[in-house]
Amino acid sequence: MSTEKLAKAGTAPSGGASGHAGMPKALRTLLDTSGLIAIFILLFIGLSVLVPDFLTGRNIVGLLLSVTLIGTIATTMMMVLALGEVDLSVASIVAFAGVVAAVITSTSGSVVIGVLGGVAAGGAVGAFNGFVVARFGINSLIATLAAMEFVRGLAYITSGGDAVMITVPGFFELGSASFLGLTLPVWTMIICFVIFGVLLNMTAFGRNVLATGGNAEAASLAGVNVRRLKITVFALQGVVAGIAGVLLTSRMGLGDPNTSLGLELAVISACVLGGVSLSGGVASITGVLVGVLIMGCVQNAMGLLNVPTFYQYLVRGAILLLAVMFDRWKQTRRAKA
């Protein structure tokens, strides 16, 4: 789809704020994320000074590992939100994919087949979510809320209601294998940020996602197959959640249907904190990365300070509320501009 078609349809082809019209896209992105980056830098410096052992090599590596689950899934949740949709089923997909991978690996004795089975299970759920949303026009909040329940149920049924122990030693190497001091889950997160950053900013697919989120009707008039686009984005969300679920299962050493409860809220919080608009049409891969790191730093600091778990819930809830309020403020600012 050409930029000219989008312009004629009345839809901006990029996710930049309308108040910066005429500026290069890279400059607009920098202006939109510079404030968040400054906040992260100040937070990191403050935690380094005030929290014992925060700025140690071991803790920084642990911090990166701790955000891999949220960070990996946030790269595709960014695309879903940019479409103007939402996916509440990602936590259940993580659990389901992990259980499927554990069952298949233990049954077949093959790590490859088990991994492919888990990722395929995640992709199938994601594609189904996209089909329901795109084909029947059902609100994605309701559709994926229903999927969250029945996919979690599938995880329990597949596992027989209990955690599935993995009997193939090679499966554990997925979560522990390292390169240049970083484990495979960390590299997976980095690769996902690179892939979906390029996809969002440098391809027609990414421009179509932003255009559809900004104005789906105008994007359709400009030649975008909105239905196919939504199915594809939700399928990608499922595949990435499936990959994250398999890696998490490898790290834990078992397929647990109870895992990752509440993960979807943490992922959405990181995206919104990173400047992704809940109303669609605006997204920044740099912002999402900074949002993930801010949440990871706060969680890590609370752990180092031995903050009780129930107070951590309060802090996470406050971060989500502030992120939504910040998103609302940015929408108001763009509307005035």
Secondary structure per residue as TSV (DSSP state, phi and psi in degrees):
chain	resnum	aa	ss	phi	psi
A	1	M	-	360.0	132.7
A	2	S	-	-85.5	158.5
A	3	T	H	-63.2	-36.3
A	4	E	H	-61.8	-41.1
A	5	K	H	-62.8	-43.6
A	6	L	H	-62.7	-41.4
A	7	A	H	-62.9	-42.3
A	8	K	H	-64.2	-32.3
A	9	A	H	-79.7	-9.3
A	10	G	T	87.7	20.5
A	11	T	-	-120.5	129.9
A	12	A	-	-70.3	136.0
A	13	P	S	-79.2	-9.3
A	14	S	S	-124.0	168.4
A	15	G	-	-90.0	11.8
A	16	G	S	-71.2	156.4
A	17	A	-	-67.9	140.8
A	18	S	G	-65.7	-22.9
A	19	G	G	-67.8	-13.1
A	20	H	G	-110.2	28.8
A	21	A	T	-57.9	140.3
A	22	G	T	93.3	-16.4
A	23	M	S	-82.7	153.4
A	24	P	-	-58.3	147.6
A	25	K	H	-60.0	-40.9
A	26	A	H	-62.1	-37.6
A	27	L	H	-70.0	-40.7
A	28	R	H	-60.8	-43.8
A	29	T	H	-62.2	-41.8
A	30	L	H	-62.0	-43.2
A	31	L	H	-64.6	-37.6
A	32	D	H	-72.5	-27.5
A	33	T	H	-107.6	-8.9
A	34	S	H	-62.1	-38.0
A	35	G	H	-62.7	-42.1
A	36	L	H	-66.7	-39.8
A	37	I	H	-62.5	-41.0
A	38	A	H	-62.1	-41.1
A	39	I	H	-61.1	-43.6
A	40	F	H	-63.2	-43.0
A	41	I	H	-62.0	-44.9
A	42	L	H	-63.9	-40.7
A	43	L	H	-63.4	-44.1
A	44	F	H	-63.7	-43.2
A	45	I	H	-64.0	-43.4
A	46	G	H	-62.0	-44.1
A	47	L	H	-67.5	-35.4
A	48	S	H	-62.9	-35.3
A	49	V	H	-82.3	-40.2
A	50	L	H	-94.2	-25.2
A	51	V	S	-104.1	119.2
A	52	P	T	-60.2	138.7
A	53	D	T	68.6	7.6
A	54	F	T	-67.6	-43.3
A	55	L	T	-93.8	45.1
A	56	T	S	-104.8	151.2
A	57	G	H	-57.6	-40.8
A	58	R	H	-64.2	-40.9
A	59	N	H	-70.5	-37.4
A	60	I	H	-64.6	-41.6
A	61	V	H	-63.4	-41.5
A	62	G	H	-64.2	-36.5
A	63	L	H	-62.4	-45.8
A	64	L	H	-60.4	-41.8
A	65	L	H	-66.1	-35.5
A	66	S	H	-69.2	-23.9
A	67	V	T	-98.9	3.6
A	68	T	H	-63.5	-39.4
A	69	L	H	-66.1	-51.5
A	70	I	H	-65.1	-45.2
A	71	G	H	-63.3	-43.3
A	72	T	H	-61.5	-48.2
A	73	I	H	-71.9	-29.2
A	74	A	H	-62.9	-26.8
A	75	T	H	-65.0	-32.9
A	76	T	H	-94.8	-28.8
A	77	M	H	-61.1	-33.4
A	78	M	H	-56.1	-43.8
A	79	M	H	-67.2	-40.0
A	80	V	H	-64.0	-47.6
A	81	L	H	-65.2	-36.2
A	82	A	H	-62.9	-27.2
A	83	L	T	-73.5	-11.7
A	84	G	T	88.2	15.4
A	85	E	-	-115.0	-178.2
A	86	V	-	-149.0	152.5
A	87	D	-	-129.8	107.7
A	88	L	-	-93.1	2.1
A	89	S	-	-95.9	0.6
A	90	V	H	-62.3	-37.2
A	91	A	H	-64.4	-40.9
A	92	S	H	-67.8	-35.6
A	93	I	H	-64.5	-41.1
A	94	V	H	-58.1	-47.1
A	95	A	H	-65.7	-44.5
A	96	F	H	-64.4	-46.3
A	97	A	H	-62.8	-39.6
A	98	G	H	-64.5	-41.9
A	99	V	H	-66.0	-44.3
A	100	V	H	-60.4	-45.2
A	101	A	H	-61.7	-41.1
A	102	A	H	-66.1	-43.7
A	103	V	H	-65.6	-47.5
A	104	I	H	-66.2	-41.7
A	105	T	H	-63.0	-45.7
A	106	S	H	-68.6	-32.6
A	107	T	H	-77.3	-44.3
A	108	S	H	-90.0	-21.9
A	109	G	-	77.6	5.0
A	110	S	-	-110.7	122.3
A	111	V	H	-68.7	-40.0
A	112	V	H	-61.2	-48.2
A	113	I	H	-63.7	-39.8
A	114	G	H	-63.6	-44.9
A	115	V	H	-63.7	-46.8
A	116	L	H	-62.0	-38.0
A	117	G	H	-64.2	-42.9
A	118	G	H	-65.2	-45.0
A	119	V	H	-66.3	-40.5
A	120	A	H	-63.3	-38.5
A	121	A	H	-61.5	-43.3
A	122	G	H	-64.0	-44.3
A	123	G	H	-63.0	-37.3
A	124	A	H	-64.5	-42.5
A	125	V	H	-65.1	-43.3
A	126	G	H	-61.6	-44.4
A	127	A	H	-63.8	-38.3
A	128	F	H	-63.5	-44.2
A	129	N	H	-58.2	-46.0
A	130	G	H	-63.0	-39.9
A	131	F	H	-62.9	-45.1
A	132	V	H	-62.9	-44.2
A	133	V	H	-67.9	-45.5
A	134	A	H	-78.3	-41.9
A	135	R	H	-77.5	-40.8
A	136	F	H	-103.8	-3.0
A	137	G	-	67.7	23.4
A	138	I	-	-78.0	138.5
A	139	N	-	-54.9	130.0
A	140	S	H	-64.4	-28.8
A	141	L	H	-60.8	-45.1
A	142	I	H	-73.2	-43.5
A	143	A	H	-61.8	-45.6
A	144	T	H	-78.8	-22.5
A	145	L	H	-65.7	-41.4
A	146	A	H	-64.5	-42.6
A	147	A	H	-62.9	-36.8
A	148	M	H	-56.0	-39.4
A	149	E	H	-75.0	-49.8
A	150	F	H	-75.0	-28.4
A	151	V	H	-71.2	-38.0
A	152	R	H	-62.3	-38.2
A	153	G	H	-62.9	-39.8
A	154	L	H	-62.5	-35.9
A	155	A	H	-63.8	-42.7
A	156	Y	H	-65.9	-42.0
A	157	I	H	-64.4	-44.9
A	158	T	H	-63.1	-36.0
A	159	S	H	-89.2	-5.0
A	160	G	T	74.8	20.6
A	161	G	T	84.4	3.9
A	162	D	S	-140.5	166.0
A	163	A	-	-64.5	143.7
A	164	V	E	-101.6	115.4
A	165	M	E	-75.8	140.2
A	166	I	-	-97.0	129.6
A	167	T	-	-104.4	0.1
A	168	V	-	-103.7	111.1
A	169	P	G	-57.9	-33.6
A	170	G	G	-61.2	-24.3
A	171	F	G	-65.5	-31.5
A	172	F	G	-69.0	-22.3
A	173	E	H	-68.3	-20.4
A	174	L	H	-61.3	-40.9
A	175	G	H	-85.7	-17.8
A	176	S	H	-110.3	-15.0
A	177	A	-	-60.2	139.8
A	178	S	E	-134.2	156.7
A	179	F	E	-147.0	127.1
A	180	L	T	55.9	34.4
A	181	G	T	84.6	-3.2
A	182	L	E	-114.3	140.5
A	183	T	E	-79.2	167.4
A	184	L	H	-58.4	-41.5
A	185	P	H	-58.6	-37.9
A	186	V	H	-66.7	-44.9
A	187	W	H	-63.3	-36.5
A	188	T	H	-61.3	-44.3
A	189	M	H	-61.6	-45.1
A	190	I	H	-61.0	-44.6
A	191	I	H	-62.8	-40.1
A	192	C	H	-64.1	-40.6
A	193	F	H	-63.3	-40.2
A	194	V	H	-67.0	-48.7
A	195	I	H	-61.3	-50.3
A	196	F	H	-79.2	-21.1
A	197	G	H	-66.8	-45.2
A	198	V	H	-64.4	-43.4
A	199	L	H	-60.8	-41.1
A	200	L	H	-71.9	-42.2
A	201	N	H	-98.3	-20.5
A	202	M	H	-124.4	9.7
A	203	T	S	-130.4	158.8
A	204	A	H	-63.9	-32.5
A	205	F	H	-59.1	-47.8
A	206	G	H	-63.9	-41.2
A	207	R	H	-63.1	-37.4
A	208	N	H	-67.3	-36.7
A	209	V	H	-61.9	-47.8
A	210	L	H	-65.9	-39.6
A	211	A	H	-64.8	-42.1
A	212	T	H	-65.5	-40.7
A	213	G	H	-66.4	-32.0
A	214	G	H	-74.5	-41.2
A	215	N	-	-163.3	96.6
A	216	A	H	-64.5	-38.0
A	217	E	H	-66.9	-43.6
A	218	A	H	-65.0	-39.7
A	219	A	H	-62.7	-39.4
A	220	S	H	-64.6	-41.7
A	221	L	H	-64.7	-28.0
A	222	A	T	-82.1	-0.7
A	223	G	T	107.4	5.2
A	224	V	-	-80.2	131.1
A	225	N	-	-81.5	88.7
A	226	V	H	-62.5	-40.5
A	227	R	H	-62.0	-48.4
A	228	R	H	-64.7	-37.7
A	229	L	H	-61.7	-44.7
A	230	K	H	-64.5	-42.8
A	231	I	H	-61.8	-41.9
A	232	T	H	-63.4	-45.3
A	233	V	H	-65.5	-43.2
A	234	F	H	-66.5	-34.9
A	235	A	H	-65.0	-41.6
A	236	L	H	-61.8	-39.9
A	237	Q	H	-58.9	-43.5
A	238	G	H	-66.1	-40.9
A	239	V	H	-62.7	-46.4
A	240	V	H	-67.0	-39.9
A	241	A	H	-63.5	-35.9
A	242	G	H	-65.6	-42.3
A	243	I	H	-60.9	-45.8
A	244	A	H	-62.2	-38.1
A	245	G	H	-65.9	-40.4
A	246	V	H	-64.7	-44.0
A	247	L	H	-65.8	-39.0
A	248	L	H	-63.7	-41.3
A	249	T	H	-62.7	-39.6
A	250	S	H	-63.2	-41.4
A	251	R	H	-66.2	-38.5
A	252	M	H	-79.1	-26.0
A	253	G	T	85.1	8.0
A	254	L	E	-159.8	158.4
A	255	G	E	-95.6	110.8
A	256	D	-	-112.1	116.9
A	257	P	T	-69.3	-12.4
A	258	N	T	-91.4	-2.5
A	259	T	T	-74.2	157.8
A	260	S	T	66.9	26.0
A	261	L	T	-62.8	129.6
A	262	G	T	82.7	2.2
A	263	L	H	-60.3	-36.6
A	264	E	H	-59.2	-36.3
A	265	L	H	-69.7	-38.1
A	266	A	H	-64.8	-40.4
A	267	V	H	-66.3	-46.2
A	268	I	H	-63.7	-39.8
A	269	S	H	-59.0	-45.1
A	270	A	H	-62.3	-41.1
A	271	C	H	-66.5	-47.3
A	272	V	H	-66.4	-40.9
A	273	L	H	-60.1	-30.9
A	274	G	T	-84.9	9.2
A	275	G	T	95.8	4.1
A	276	V	-	-75.6	127.1
A	277	S	-	-79.8	133.9
A	278	L	T	-68.9	-18.2
A	279	S	T	-90.2	-3.4
A	280	G	S	90.3	164.0
A	281	G	S	88.9	-10.2
A	282	V	-	-133.4	126.3
A	283	A	-	-158.6	149.4
A	284	S	-	-143.2	121.5
A	285	I	H	-66.2	-34.0
A	286	T	H	-65.3	-43.2
A	287	G	H	-61.7	-41.7
A	288	V	H	-63.5	-42.6
A	289	L	H	-58.9	-46.0
A	290	V	H	-65.9	-39.0
A	291	G	H	-60.7	-42.8
A	292	V	H	-62.5	-43.6
A	293	L	H	-67.4	-37.9
A	294	I	H	-61.7	-47.5
A	295	M	H	-64.2	-39.3
A	296	G	H	-65.5	-41.0
A	297	C	H	-63.9	-43.9
A	298	V	H	-62.4	-45.5
A	299	Q	H	-64.5	-41.6
A	300	N	H	-64.1	-42.5
A	301	A	H	-64.1	-40.1
A	302	M	H	-64.4	-35.5
A	303	G	H	-66.8	-43.3
A	304	L	H	-64.7	-31.7
A	305	L	T	-88.8	3.0
A	306	N	T	57.1	40.9
A	307	V	-	-69.8	130.2
A	308	P	-	-56.8	148.6
A	309	T	H	-57.2	-40.1
A	310	F	H	-68.9	-27.5
A	311	Y	H	-73.1	-30.6
A	312	Q	H	-65.0	-35.5
A	313	Y	H	-61.0	-41.4
A	314	L	H	-61.3	-44.2
A	315	V	H	-65.3	-44.7
A	316	R	H	-63.0	-39.7
A	317	G	H	-64.2	-40.4
A	318	A	H	-63.8	-39.7
A	319	I	H	-62.8	-43.2
A	320	L	H	-62.2	-45.1
A	321	L	H	-62.0	-45.6
A	322	L	H	-63.5	-37.4
A	323	A	H	-64.1	-43.0
A	324	V	H	-66.7	-41.3
A	325	M	H	-63.5	-38.6
A	326	F	H	-64.8	-40.6
A	327	D	H	-62.9	-41.6
A	328	R	H	-64.4	-41.0
A	329	W	H	-62.3	-41.2
A	330	K	H	-66.8	-37.4
A	331	Q	H	-63.6	-42.6
A	332	T	H	-62.9	-41.7
A	333	R	H	-63.4	-42.9
A	334	R	H	-65.5	-38.3
A	335	A	H	-63.2	-41.3
A	336	K	H	-67.5	-36.6
A	337	A	-	-67.1	360.0
